[in-house]
Amino acid sequence: IPHVAIFADTCRTVADSPSLLAVTGTSIFPTPNFSRNPCELDQFYGATPGQSAWERRPEDANVPPYGIYSRCLLTALSGCDPRAVMDVDDGQAPQAVLSRGLRDYLNFAVPEASYRELGRYQWPDSVAGSFWKPNVLSWIWPTASADDSVIPPTGAGTSNQGRSPAGD
């Protein structure tokens, strides 16, 4: 596999309840078998180690809750924010979201959105290891607009229920 991208929007905090302390994790990826064909790896995590990944729960019950990081990630990958998109030559589409551009976008968009929507910062943890050409995270045709977005609408107000799953 020449290119792998991992995306995770989850807390990276230590469990704080007795029932969760008993849970032990295991690696979902096997020990690598080092081959002659190295893989370019991109890693995009919603929070730095020890930090919570925040969720917004709008007051309007018809608007589903969403993760701040996931919302920013989907905005970028769908091409709805031009700050995450780059013009490319000789691609499958005239524009693309590349790993370094996505990393840079998430580094300012996530803390900005989390502070604006919840009054607290969330810092993503991204390692952009792949290069153009040929590795692209998302091809973009320049017809995408905010109206075409897969992002849930922002409710008129938010409750103070923006909490991480760990209850922080």
C-alpha positions, 0 to 999 in steps of 0.5 A: 500500500503506497499511501495510508491516511488515518483520521480519528476524532476522539479524546486522548485523555486518560479514563476517569471512571472506574468502569473505563479504567478496566478497559484495555486497548489493543493496536488495530494495526498489526506490527509492520512487516518492513518491506521494500515498498515504504508507505507514506503515512498521514495521521490526523487526530482530533486532539493532542495526547492528554486532551479532550476532543470536544463535541457541540450539542446545539440547543435545537433538538433537530440539529444533531451534535457533532465533533468540532474536529470532524466538522472542520475535517469534513469542511476541508475535505469537501472543499467548502473552505478554500484555505484547505484547497490547492490548485494542482496540475495534471490531477484528476480534478483542478484542485485537491486537498493535500496532507500538508495543506490539511494539517495547516488548515486543521491547526488553525480551524479547529482551535478557532472553531472550538473557542468560538463555539464552546469557549475552550480550545482544542488542538489537533495532532497531525503528521503529514507524511505524504507528498503530491504527486500522487498522494491526494486526500480529496479531489475538488471540483471548484463548484463546491460551496457552503450550500453543498456542504455536508456540515450540519448547520450551526444552531442559533445558540449552544447550550453549555453541554459541549463536553468530551465523551470522557466528561471533561 
